Amino acid sequence: MDHLPKDPVLLLSVVNTELRDYYPSLDALCEDKHVGKDTIIGALRSIDYEYDERKNQFV
């Protein structure tokens, strides 16, 4: 996650923007950014956000 923010609130903003503008799914974002899906999910779960596949956003 060297190229993504470590702070979960900033990470939320960056990831949701990337998902909205560039990626059709969290899997596609993780593959392109070379980051584990569980890493992002865990960081955002720590601030009570979960990935909604239907919306392709963390809510």
PDB file of N, H, CA, C and O in Angstrom:
ATOM      1  N   MET A   1       0.822  -1.191   0.000  1.00  0.00           N
ATOM      2  CA  MET A   1       0.000   0.000   0.000  1.00  0.00           C
ATOM      3  C   MET A   1       0.866   1.254   0.000  1.00  0.00           C
ATOM      4  O   MET A   1       0.430   2.306   0.469  1.00  0.00           O
ATOM      5  N   ASP A   2       2.056   1.155  -0.508  1.00  0.00           N
ATOM      6  H   ASP A   2       2.409   0.301  -0.888  1.00  0.00           H
ATOM      7  CA  ASP A   2       2.970   2.292  -0.500  1.00  0.00           C
ATOM      8  C   ASP A   2       2.422   3.496  -1.255  1.00  0.00           C
ATOM      9  O   ASP A   2       2.719   4.636  -0.899  1.00  0.00           O
ATOM     10  N   HIS A   3       1.639   3.261  -2.275  1.00  0.00           N
ATOM     11  H   HIS A   3       1.398   2.334  -2.564  1.00  0.00           H
ATOM     12  CA  HIS A   3       1.131   4.346  -3.099  1.00  0.00           C
ATOM     13  C   HIS A   3      -0.277   4.783  -2.694  1.00  0.00           C
ATOM     14  O   HIS A   3      -0.856   5.659  -3.336  1.00  0.00           O
ATOM     15  N   LEU A   4      -0.826   4.195  -1.654  1.00  0.00           N
ATOM     16  H   LEU A   4      -0.356   3.483  -1.132  1.00  0.00           H
ATOM     17  CA  LEU A   4      -2.132   4.573  -1.118  1.00  0.00           C
ATOM     18  C   LEU A   4      -1.959   5.112   0.294  1.00  0.00           C
ATOM     19  O   LEU A   4      -1.049   4.695   1.011  1.00  0.00           O
ATOM     20  N   PRO A   5      -2.831   6.043   0.702  1.00  0.00           N
ATOM     21  CA  PRO A   5      -2.709   6.606   2.053  1.00  0.00           C
ATOM     22  C   PRO A   5      -2.843   5.541   3.138  1.00  0.00           C
ATOM     23  O   PRO A   5      -3.600   4.582   2.989  1.00  0.00           O
ATOM     24  N   LYS A   6      -2.114   5.715   4.208  1.00  0.00           N
ATOM     25  H   LYS A   6      -1.498   6.494   4.329  1.00  0.00           H
ATOM     26  CA  LYS A   6      -2.193   4.798   5.348  1.00  0.00           C
ATOM     27  C   LYS A   6      -3.367   5.167   6.264  1.00  0.00           C
ATOM     28  O   LYS A   6      -3.961   4.299   6.903  1.00  0.00           O
ATOM     29  N   ASP A   7      -3.690   6.452   6.320  1.00  0.00           N
ATOM     30  H   ASP A   7      -3.207   7.158   5.801  1.00  0.00           H
ATOM     31  CA  ASP A   7      -4.805   6.908   7.135  1.00  0.00           C
ATOM     32  C   ASP A   7      -6.115   6.384   6.537  1.00  0.00           C
ATOM     33  O   ASP A   7      -6.396   6.637   5.366  1.00  0.00           O
ATOM     34  N   PRO A   8      -6.920   5.658   7.323  1.00  0.00           N
ATOM     35  CA  PRO A   8      -8.135   5.049   6.783  1.00  0.00           C
ATOM     36  C   PRO A   8      -9.141   6.045   6.187  1.00  0.00           C
ATOM     37  O   PRO A   8      -9.818   5.722   5.211  1.00  0.00           O
ATOM     38  N   VAL A   9      -9.247   7.238   6.755  1.00  0.00           N
ATOM     39  H   VAL A   9      -8.697   7.502   7.548  1.00  0.00           H
ATOM     40  CA  VAL A   9     -10.202   8.221   6.215  1.00  0.00           C
ATOM     41  C   VAL A   9      -9.737   8.718   4.845  1.00  0.00           C
ATOM     42  O   VAL A   9     -10.539   8.853   3.921  1.00  0.00           O
ATOM     43  N   LEU A  10      -8.452   8.984   4.726  1.00  0.00           N
ATOM     44  H   LEU A  10      -7.800   8.874   5.476  1.00  0.00           H
ATOM     45  CA  LEU A  10      -7.917   9.388   3.421  1.00  0.00           C
ATOM     46  C   LEU A  10      -7.998   8.233   2.425  1.00  0.00           C
ATOM     47  O   LEU A  10      -8.306   8.437   1.251  1.00  0.00           O
ATOM     48  N   LEU A  11      -7.721   7.031   2.895  1.00  0.00           N
ATOM     49  H   LEU A  11      -7.471   6.865   3.849  1.00  0.00           H
ATOM     50  CA  LEU A  11      -7.816   5.849   2.044  1.00  0.00           C
ATOM     51  C   LEU A  11      -9.228   5.692   1.505  1.00  0.00           C
ATOM     52  O   LEU A  11      -9.411   5.384   0.327  1.00  0.00           O
ATOM     53  N   LEU A  12     -10.213   5.895   2.341  1.00  0.00           N
ATOM     54  H   LEU A  12     -10.065   6.145   3.298  1.00  0.00           H
ATOM     55  CA  LEU A  12     -11.614   5.805   1.919  1.00  0.00           C
ATOM     56  C   LEU A  12     -11.881   6.750   0.756  1.00  0.00           C
ATOM     57  O   LEU A  12     -12.473   6.354  -0.248  1.00  0.00           O
ATOM     58  N   SER A  13     -11.453   7.977   0.888  1.00  0.00           N
ATOM     59  H   SER A  13     -10.973   8.299   1.703  1.00  0.00           H
ATOM     60  CA  SER A  13     -11.678   8.971  -0.157  1.00  0.00           C
ATOM     61  C   SER A  13     -10.993   8.575  -1.464  1.00  0.00           C
ATOM     62  O   SER A  13     -11.597   8.633  -2.536  1.00  0.00           O
ATOM     63  N   VAL A  14      -9.744   8.179  -1.364  1.00  0.00           N
ATOM     64  H   VAL A  14      -9.254   8.132  -0.493  1.00  0.00           H
ATOM     65  CA  VAL A  14      -8.981   7.809  -2.560  1.00  0.00           C
ATOM     66  C   VAL A  14      -9.580   6.570  -3.226  1.00  0.00           C
ATOM     67  O   VAL A  14      -9.779   6.554  -4.441  1.00  0.00           O
ATOM     68  N   VAL A  15      -9.866   5.546  -2.445  1.00  0.00           N
ATOM     69  H   VAL A  15      -9.705   5.559  -1.458  1.00  0.00           H
ATOM     70  CA  VAL A  15     -10.382   4.295  -3.014  1.00  0.00           C
ATOM     71  C   VAL A  15     -11.750   4.516  -3.650  1.00  0.00           C
ATOM     72  O   VAL A  15     -11.988   4.047  -4.763  1.00  0.00           O
ATOM     73  N   ASN A  16     -12.649   5.215  -2.971  1.00  0.00           N
ATOM     74  H   ASN A  16     -12.456   5.596  -2.066  1.00  0.00           H
ATOM     75  CA  ASN A  16     -13.974   5.433  -3.552  1.00  0.00           C
ATOM     76  C   ASN A  16     -13.900   6.290  -4.818  1.00  0.00           C
ATOM     77  O   ASN A  16     -14.663   6.067  -5.758  1.00  0.00           O
ATOM     78  N   THR A  17     -13.002   7.255  -4.849  1.00  0.00           N
ATOM     79  H   THR A  17     -12.382   7.436  -4.086  1.00  0.00           H
ATOM     80  CA  THR A  17     -12.824   8.055  -6.060  1.00  0.00           C
ATOM     81  C   THR A  17     -12.295   7.201  -7.198  1.00  0.00           C
ATOM     82  O   THR A  17     -12.783   7.282  -8.326  1.00  0.00           O
ATOM     83  N   GLU A  18     -11.294   6.380  -6.898  1.00  0.00           N
ATOM     84  H   GLU A  18     -10.897   6.314  -5.983  1.00  0.00           H
ATOM     85  CA  GLU A  18     -10.723   5.493  -7.924  1.00  0.00           C
ATOM     86  C   GLU A  18     -11.789   4.503  -8.438  1.00  0.00           C
ATOM     87  O   GLU A  18     -11.888   4.262  -9.641  1.00  0.00           O
ATOM     88  N   LEU A  19     -12.568   3.943  -7.529  1.00  0.00           N
ATOM     89  H   LEU A  19     -12.488   4.138  -6.552  1.00  0.00           H
ATOM     90  CA  LEU A  19     -13.618   3.009  -7.937  1.00  0.00           C
ATOM     91  C   LEU A  19     -14.656   3.710  -8.812  1.00  0.00           C
ATOM     92  O   LEU A  19     -15.106   3.155  -9.814  1.00  0.00           O
ATOM     93  N   ARG A  20     -15.023   4.898  -8.441  1.00  0.00           N
ATOM     94  H   ARG A  20     -14.657   5.349  -7.627  1.00  0.00           H
ATOM     95  CA  ARG A  20     -16.029   5.647  -9.202  1.00  0.00           C
ATOM     96  C   ARG A  20     -15.513   6.020 -10.596  1.00  0.00           C
ATOM     97  O   ARG A  20     -16.237   5.895 -11.584  1.00  0.00           O
ATOM     98  N   ASP A  21     -14.271   6.473 -10.667  1.00  0.00           N
ATOM     99  H   ASP A  21     -13.683   6.575  -9.864  1.00  0.00           H
ATOM    100  CA  ASP A  21     -13.768   7.050 -11.912  1.00  0.00           C
ATOM    101  C   ASP A  21     -13.036   6.086 -12.840  1.00  0.00           C
ATOM    102  O   ASP A  21     -13.023   6.287 -14.055  1.00  0.00           O
ATOM    103  N   TYR A  22     -12.422   5.033 -12.276  1.00  0.00           N
ATOM    104  H   TYR A  22     -12.433   4.870 -11.290  1.00  0.00           H
ATOM    105  CA  TYR A  22     -11.521   4.230 -13.106  1.00  0.00           C
ATOM    106  C   TYR A  22     -11.710   2.718 -13.088  1.00  0.00           C
ATOM    107  O   TYR A  22     -11.302   2.046 -14.035  1.00  0.00           O
ATOM    108  N   TYR A  23     -12.313   2.165 -12.046  1.00  0.00           N
ATOM    109  H   TYR A  23     -12.645   2.710 -11.276  1.00  0.00           H
ATOM    110  CA  TYR A  23     -12.321   0.711 -11.903  1.00  0.00           C
ATOM    111  C   TYR A  23     -13.737   0.158 -11.786  1.00  0.00           C
ATOM    112  O   TYR A  23     -14.570   0.724 -11.078  1.00  0.00           O
ATOM    113  N   PRO A  24     -14.011  -0.948 -12.481  1.00  0.00           N
ATOM    114  CA  PRO A  24     -15.344  -1.554 -12.416  1.00  0.00           C
ATOM    115  C   PRO A  24     -15.578  -2.382 -11.152  1.00  0.00           C
ATOM    116  O   PRO A  24     -16.706  -2.779 -10.862  1.00  0.00           O
ATOM    117  N   SER A  25     -14.493  -2.639 -10.395  1.00  0.00           N
ATOM    118  H   SER A  25     -13.576  -2.316 -10.631  1.00  0.00           H
ATOM    119  CA  SER A  25     -14.637  -3.459  -9.186  1.00  0.00           C
ATOM    120  C   SER A  25     -13.438  -3.249  -8.268  1.00  0.00           C
ATOM    121  O   SER A  25     -12.399  -2.731  -8.679  1.00  0.00           O
ATOM    122  N   LEU A  26     -13.609  -3.662  -7.024  1.00  0.00           N
ATOM    123  H   LEU A  26     -14.452  -4.083  -6.690  1.00  0.00           H
ATOM    124  CA  LEU A  26     -12.499  -3.605  -6.069  1.00  0.00           C
ATOM    125  C   LEU A  26     -11.383  -4.556  -6.499  1.00  0.00           C
ATOM    126  O   LEU A  26     -10.204  -4.248  -6.327  1.00  0.00           O
ATOM    127  N   ASP A  27     -11.746  -5.693  -7.048  1.00  0.00           N
ATOM    128  H   ASP A  27     -12.704  -5.944  -7.187  1.00  0.00           H
ATOM    129  CA  ASP A  27     -10.730  -6.637  -7.523  1.00  0.00           C
ATOM    130  C   ASP A  27      -9.842  -6.010  -8.598  1.00  0.00           C
ATOM    131  O   ASP A  27      -8.624  -6.188  -8.585  1.00  0.00           O
ATOM    132  N   ALA A  28     -10.452  -5.278  -9.524  1.00  0.00           N
ATOM    133  H   ALA A  28     -11.442  -5.133  -9.535  1.00  0.00           H
ATOM    134  CA  ALA A  28      -9.691  -4.638 -10.602  1.00  0.00           C
ATOM    135  C   ALA A  28      -8.741  -3.579 -10.032  1.00  0.00           C
ATOM    136  O   ALA A  28      -7.591  -3.482 -10.462  1.00  0.00           O
ATOM    137  N   LEU A  29      -9.215  -2.792  -9.073  1.00  0.00           N
ATOM    138  H   LEU A  29     -10.149  -2.871  -8.724  1.00  0.00           H
ATOM    139  CA  LEU A  29      -8.370  -1.782  -8.440  1.00  0.00           C
ATOM    140  C   LEU A  29      -7.189  -2.440  -7.741  1.00  0.00           C
ATOM    141  O   LEU A  29      -6.046  -2.016  -7.907  1.00  0.00           O
ATOM    142  N   CYS A  30      -7.468  -3.468  -6.965  1.00  0.00           N
ATOM    143  H   CYS A  30      -8.397  -3.812  -6.830  1.00  0.00           H
ATOM    144  CA  CYS A  30      -6.400  -4.148  -6.214  1.00  0.00           C
ATOM    145  C   CYS A  30      -5.364  -4.777  -7.135  1.00  0.00           C
ATOM    146  O   CYS A  30      -4.164  -4.716  -6.866  1.00  0.00           O
ATOM    147  N   GLU A  31      -5.832  -5.379  -8.216  1.00  0.00           N
ATOM    148  H   GLU A  31      -6.807  -5.429  -8.435  1.00  0.00           H
ATOM    149  CA  GLU A  31      -4.907  -5.993  -9.168  1.00  0.00           C
ATOM    150  C   GLU A  31      -4.016  -4.930  -9.809  1.00  0.00           C
ATOM    151  O   GLU A  31      -2.805  -5.116  -9.924  1.00  0.00           O
ATOM    152  N   ASP A  32      -4.609  -3.834 -10.219  1.00  0.00           N
ATOM    153  H   ASP A  32      -5.593  -3.682 -10.126  1.00  0.00           H
ATOM    154  CA  ASP A  32      -3.851  -2.776 -10.876  1.00  0.00           C
ATOM    155  C   ASP A  32      -2.872  -2.091  -9.922  1.00  0.00           C
ATOM    156  O   ASP A  32      -1.757  -1.748 -10.317  1.00  0.00           O
ATOM    157  N   LYS A  33      -3.281  -1.894  -8.677  1.00  0.00           N
ATOM    158  H   LYS A  33      -4.186  -2.172  -8.356  1.00  0.00           H
ATOM    159  CA  LYS A  33      -2.449  -1.204  -7.683  1.00  0.00           C
ATOM    160  C   LYS A  33      -1.506  -2.155  -6.940  1.00  0.00           C
ATOM    161  O   LYS A  33      -0.678  -1.714  -6.144  1.00  0.00           O
ATOM    162  N   HIS A  34      -1.635  -3.455  -7.201  1.00  0.00           N
ATOM    163  H   HIS A  34      -2.308  -3.813  -7.847  1.00  0.00           H
ATOM    164  CA  HIS A  34      -0.801  -4.461  -6.543  1.00  0.00           C
ATOM    165  C   HIS A  34      -0.926  -4.400  -5.023  1.00  0.00           C
ATOM    166  O   HIS A  34       0.067  -4.371  -4.296  1.00  0.00           O
ATOM    167  N   VAL A  35      -2.169  -4.383  -4.573  1.00  0.00           N
ATOM    168  H   VAL A  35      -2.975  -4.407  -5.163  1.00  0.00           H
ATOM    169  CA  VAL A  35      -2.444  -4.352  -3.135  1.00  0.00           C
ATOM    170  C   VAL A  35      -3.475  -5.430  -2.831  1.00  0.00           C
ATOM    171  O   VAL A  35      -4.372  -5.691  -3.632  1.00  0.00           O
ATOM    172  N   GLY A  36      -3.338  -6.046  -1.676  1.00  0.00           N
ATOM    173  H   GLY A  36      -2.609  -5.834  -1.026  1.00  0.00           H
ATOM    174  CA  GLY A  36      -4.265  -7.090  -1.283  1.00  0.00           C
ATOM    175  C   GLY A  36      -5.647  -6.535  -0.963  1.00  0.00           C
ATOM    176  O   GLY A  36      -5.783  -5.536  -0.256  1.00  0.00           O
ATOM    177  N   LYS A  37      -6.646  -7.187  -1.483  1.00  0.00           N
ATOM    178  H   LYS A  37      -6.535  -7.999  -2.057  1.00  0.00           H
ATOM    179  CA  LYS A  37      -8.024  -6.781  -1.227  1.00  0.00           C
ATOM    180  C   LYS A  37      -8.315  -6.772   0.272  1.00  0.00           C
ATOM    181  O   LYS A  37      -8.981  -5.868   0.778  1.00  0.00           O
ATOM    182  N   ASP A  38      -7.814  -7.780   0.976  1.00  0.00           N
ATOM    183  H   ASP A  38      -7.273  -8.514   0.565  1.00  0.00           H
ATOM    184  CA  ASP A  38      -8.037  -7.865   2.423  1.00  0.00           C
ATOM    185  C   ASP A  38      -7.398  -6.695   3.168  1.00  0.00           C
ATOM    186  O   ASP A  38      -7.899  -6.285   4.215  1.00  0.00           O
ATOM    187  N   THR A  39      -6.313  -6.160   2.647  1.00  0.00           N
ATOM    188  H   THR A  39      -5.906  -6.493   1.796  1.00  0.00           H
ATOM    189  CA  THR A  39      -5.651  -5.015   3.271  1.00  0.00           C
ATOM    190  C   THR A  39      -6.561  -3.791   3.239  1.00  0.00           C
ATOM    191  O   THR A  39      -6.738  -3.109   4.249  1.00  0.00           O
ATOM    192  N   ILE A  40      -7.132  -3.523   2.072  1.00  0.00           N
ATOM    193  H   ILE A  40      -6.988  -4.077   1.252  1.00  0.00           H
ATOM    194  CA  ILE A  40      -8.032  -2.371   1.939  1.00  0.00           C
ATOM    195  C   ILE A  40      -9.300  -2.593   2.743  1.00  0.00           C
ATOM    196  O   ILE A  40      -9.741  -1.702   3.468  1.00  0.00           O
ATOM    197  N   ILE A  41      -9.887  -3.769   2.620  1.00  0.00           N
ATOM    198  H   ILE A  41      -9.529  -4.493   2.031  1.00  0.00           H
ATOM    199  CA  ILE A  41     -11.124  -4.067   3.360  1.00  0.00           C
ATOM    200  C   ILE A  41     -10.887  -3.937   4.860  1.00  0.00           C
ATOM    201  O   ILE A  41     -11.715  -3.360   5.564  1.00  0.00           O
ATOM    202  N   GLY A  42      -9.786  -4.457   5.353  1.00  0.00           N
ATOM    203  H   GLY A  42      -9.113  -4.926   4.780  1.00  0.00           H
ATOM    204  CA  GLY A  42      -9.480  -4.383   6.779  1.00  0.00           C
ATOM    205  C   GLY A  42      -9.291  -2.961   7.269  1.00  0.00           C
ATOM    206  O   GLY A  42      -9.789  -2.594   8.334  1.00  0.00           O
ATOM    207  N   ALA A  43      -8.572  -2.157   6.493  1.00  0.00           N
ATOM    208  H   ALA A  43      -8.168  -2.455   5.628  1.00  0.00           H
ATOM    209  CA  ALA A  43      -8.339  -0.764   6.881  1.00  0.00           C
ATOM    210  C   ALA A  43      -9.642   0.014   6.930  1.00  0.00           C
ATOM    211  O   ALA A  43      -9.859   0.808   7.845  1.00  0.00           O
ATOM    212  N   LEU A  44     -10.501  -0.205   5.962  1.00  0.00           N
ATOM    213  H   LEU A  44     -10.325  -0.850   5.219  1.00  0.00           H
ATOM    214  CA  LEU A  44     -11.756   0.555   5.922  1.00  0.00           C
ATOM    215  C   LEU A  44     -12.804  -0.011   6.871  1.00  0.00           C
ATOM    216  O   LEU A  44     -13.695   0.710   7.321  1.00  0.00           O
ATOM    217  N   ARG A  45     -12.699  -1.274   7.168  1.00  0.00           N
ATOM    218  H   ARG A  45     -11.976  -1.860   6.802  1.00  0.00           H
ATOM    219  CA  ARG A  45     -13.583  -1.857   8.182  1.00  0.00           C
ATOM    220  C   ARG A  45     -13.281  -1.250   9.558  1.00  0.00           C
ATOM    221  O   ARG A  45     -14.167  -1.143  10.406  1.00  0.00           O
ATOM    222  N   SER A  46     -12.026  -0.859   9.766  1.00  0.00           N
ATOM    223  H   SER A  46     -11.306  -0.947   9.077  1.00  0.00           H
ATOM    224  CA  SER A  46     -11.639  -0.263  11.053  1.00  0.00           C
ATOM    225  C   SER A  46     -12.345   1.070  11.315  1.00  0.00           C
ATOM    226  O   SER A  46     -12.415   1.526  12.456  1.00  0.00           O
ATOM    227  N   ILE A  47     -12.864   1.689  10.259  1.00  0.00           N
ATOM    228  H   ILE A  47     -12.807   1.319   9.332  1.00  0.00           H
ATOM    229  CA  ILE A  47     -13.651   2.916  10.435  1.00  0.00           C
ATOM    230  C   ILE A  47     -15.109   2.682  10.032  1.00  0.00           C
ATOM    231  O   ILE A  47     -15.828   3.609   9.658  1.00  0.00           O
ATOM    232  N   ASP A  48     -15.519   1.416  10.119  1.00  0.00           N
ATOM    233  H   ASP A  48     -14.935   0.664  10.423  1.00  0.00           H
ATOM    234  CA  ASP A  48     -16.920   1.003   9.915  1.00  0.00           C
ATOM    235  C   ASP A  48     -17.448   1.182   8.494  1.00  0.00           C
ATOM    236  O   ASP A  48     -18.615   1.522   8.301  1.00  0.00           O
ATOM    237  N   TYR A  49     -16.594   0.953   7.507  1.00  0.00           N
ATOM    238  H   TYR A  49     -15.646   0.676   7.664  1.00  0.00           H
ATOM    239  CA  TYR A  49     -17.033   0.970   6.118  1.00  0.00           C
ATOM    240  C   TYR A  49     -16.888  -0.432   5.537  1.00  0.00           C
ATOM    241  O   TYR A  49     -15.917  -1.137   5.812  1.00  0.00           O
ATOM    242  N   GLU A  50     -17.862  -0.819   4.736  1.00  0.00           N
ATOM    243  H   GLU A  50     -18.651  -0.246   4.512  1.00  0.00           H
ATOM    244  CA  GLU A  50     -17.865  -2.121   4.069  1.00  0.00           C
ATOM    245  C   GLU A  50     -18.017  -1.894   2.572  1.00  0.00           C
ATOM    246  O   GLU A  50     -18.634  -0.921   2.139  1.00  0.00           O
ATOM    247  N   TYR A  51     -17.451  -2.795   1.792  1.00  0.00           N
ATOM    248  H   TYR A  51     -16.950  -3.586   2.143  1.00  0.00           H
ATOM    249  CA  TYR A  51     -17.551  -2.699   0.339  1.00  0.00           C
ATOM    250  C   TYR A  51     -18.913  -3.185  -0.121  1.00  0.00           C
ATOM    251  O   TYR A  51     -19.343  -4.279   0.245  1.00  0.00           O
ATOM    252  N   ASP A  52     -19.589  -2.381  -0.915  1.00  0.00           N
ATOM    253  H   ASP A  52     -19.240  -1.492  -1.212  1.00  0.00           H
ATOM    254  CA  ASP A  52     -20.878  -2.735  -1.515  1.00  0.00           C
ATOM    255  C   ASP A  52     -20.625  -2.985  -2.996  1.00  0.00           C
ATOM    256  O   ASP A  52     -20.411  -2.048  -3.765  1.00  0.00           O
ATOM    257  N   GLU A  53     -20.650  -4.255  -3.388  1.00  0.00           N
ATOM    258  H   GLU A  53     -20.824  -5.016  -2.763  1.00  0.00           H
ATOM    259  CA  GLU A  53     -20.356  -4.618  -4.780  1.00  0.00           C
ATOM    260  C   GLU A  53     -21.340  -3.981  -5.750  1.00  0.00           C
ATOM    261  O   GLU A  53     -20.957  -3.567  -6.844  1.00  0.00           O
ATOM    262  N   ARG A  54     -22.583  -3.901  -5.360  1.00  0.00           N
ATOM    263  H   ARG A  54     -22.894  -4.237  -4.471  1.00  0.00           H
ATOM    264  CA  ARG A  54     -23.617  -3.342  -6.236  1.00  0.00           C
ATOM    265  C   ARG A  54     -23.329  -1.876  -6.558  1.00  0.00           C
ATOM    266  O   ARG A  54     -23.488  -1.439  -7.697  1.00  0.00           O
ATOM    267  N   LYS A  55     -22.908  -1.129  -5.549  1.00  0.00           N
ATOM    268  H   LYS A  55     -22.779  -1.485  -4.623  1.00  0.00           H
ATOM    269  CA  LYS A  55     -22.587   0.286  -5.728  1.00  0.00           C
ATOM    270  C   LYS A  55     -21.147   0.512  -6.156  1.00  0.00           C
ATOM    271  O   LYS A  55     -20.790   1.599  -6.609  1.00  0.00           O
ATOM    272  N   ASN A  56     -20.321  -0.519  -6.010  1.00  0.00           N
ATOM    273  H   ASN A  56     -20.611  -1.403  -5.642  1.00  0.00           H
ATOM    274  CA  ASN A  56     -18.879  -0.430  -6.271  1.00  0.00           C
ATOM    275  C   ASN A  56     -18.257   0.715  -5.467  1.00  0.00           C
ATOM    276  O   ASN A  56     -17.477   1.514  -5.985  1.00  0.00           O
ATOM    277  N   GLN A  57     -18.626   0.766  -4.192  1.00  0.00           N
ATOM    278  H   GLN A  57     -19.260   0.116  -3.771  1.00  0.00           H
ATOM    279  CA  GLN A  57     -18.144   1.799  -3.283  1.00  0.00           C
ATOM    280  C   GLN A  57     -18.085   1.234  -1.872  1.00  0.00           C
ATOM    281  O   GLN A  57     -18.756   0.252  -1.554  1.00  0.00           O
ATOM    282  N   PHE A  58     -17.282   1.859  -1.038  1.00  0.00           N
ATOM    283  H   PHE A  58     -16.736   2.657  -1.295  1.00  0.00           H
ATOM    284  CA  PHE A  58     -17.320   1.556   0.386  1.00  0.00           C
ATOM    285  C   PHE A  58     -18.358   2.473   1.011  1.00  0.00           C
ATOM    286  O   PHE A  58     -18.329   3.689   0.824  1.00  0.00           O
ATOM    287  N   VAL A  59     -19.272   1.873   1.753  1.00  0.00           N
ATOM    288  H   VAL A  59     -19.296   0.885   1.905  1.00  0.00           H
ATOM    289  CA  VAL A  59     -20.371   2.637   2.372  1.00  0.00           C
ATOM    290  C   VAL A  59     -20.448   2.341   3.845  1.00  0.00           C
ATOM    291  O   VAL A  59     -21.306   2.885   4.540  1.00  0.00           O
TER     292      VAL A  59
END
